[in-house]
Each structure stands twice: as C-alpha cells, then as structure tokens.
Amino acid sequence: MANTPSAKKATRKIETRTAINTARRSRVRTFLRKVEEAIASGDKDAAAAALRAAEPELQRAAGKGVFHKNMADRKVSRLAKRVKALG
C-alpha cells in the first residue's frame, strides 16, 4: 500500500490513465473489427470506408502510447493491402 502522498497520487494517476488506455484500446479494436468484417463480407467499398475510419484511430492511439507506432503502421499497411486485393 502506498504510504507517501506522492505515491498515493501516483496510484490515482495510474488508475485514471489505465482506464483511458483501456477505453482507447477497445475503441481501436472495434474499428479494426469493422474493417475485418467488411473484408470478410467481400464489400470493397465498405472495407475501404472502414479502413479510412480506422486509420486515424490507430495512429492516434500510437501517438498516445497505447500501441507502438510500428505496430499501428504495420496493421494499416496489411489491412490496406487486403482491401486493395478485394477488387
């Protein structure tokens, strides 16, 4: 258990940050799932639209440190490649 005031404050900050990061990670996963579902259905227009919506969310999460930047770039690249192949 935290004893010093600074340790107690750090614990409060960590709890807040954890909640924000969890929400952000969940939001990104939702966007990615929409892209995956559109790709699975074979609808190129819906997949492209979902990818356009998902990319900024992924990059924002990477910028905030929820995901690694390279991971976000890699996911966007691979999804774009799969959407392009739907044609």
Rosetta blueprint (number, residue, H / E / L):
1 M L
2 A L
3 N L
4 T L
5 P H
6 S H
7 A H
8 K H
9 K H
10 A H
11 T H
12 R H
13 K H
14 I H
15 E H
16 T H
17 R H
18 T H
19 A H
20 I H
21 N H
22 T H
23 A H
24 R H
25 R H
26 S H
27 R H
28 V H
29 R H
30 T H
31 F H
32 L H
33 R H
34 K H
35 V H
36 E H
37 E H
38 A H
39 I H
40 A H
41 S H
42 G L
43 D L
44 K H
45 D H
46 A H
47 A H
48 A H
49 A H
50 A H
51 L H
52 R H
53 A H
54 A H
55 E H
56 P H
57 E H
58 L H
59 Q H
60 R H
61 A H
62 A H
63 G H
64 K L
65 G L
66 V L
67 F L
68 H L
69 K H
70 N H
71 M H
72 A H
73 D H
74 R H
75 K H
76 V H
77 S H
78 R H
79 L H
80 A H
81 K H
82 R H
83 V H
84 K H
85 A H
86 L L
87 G L
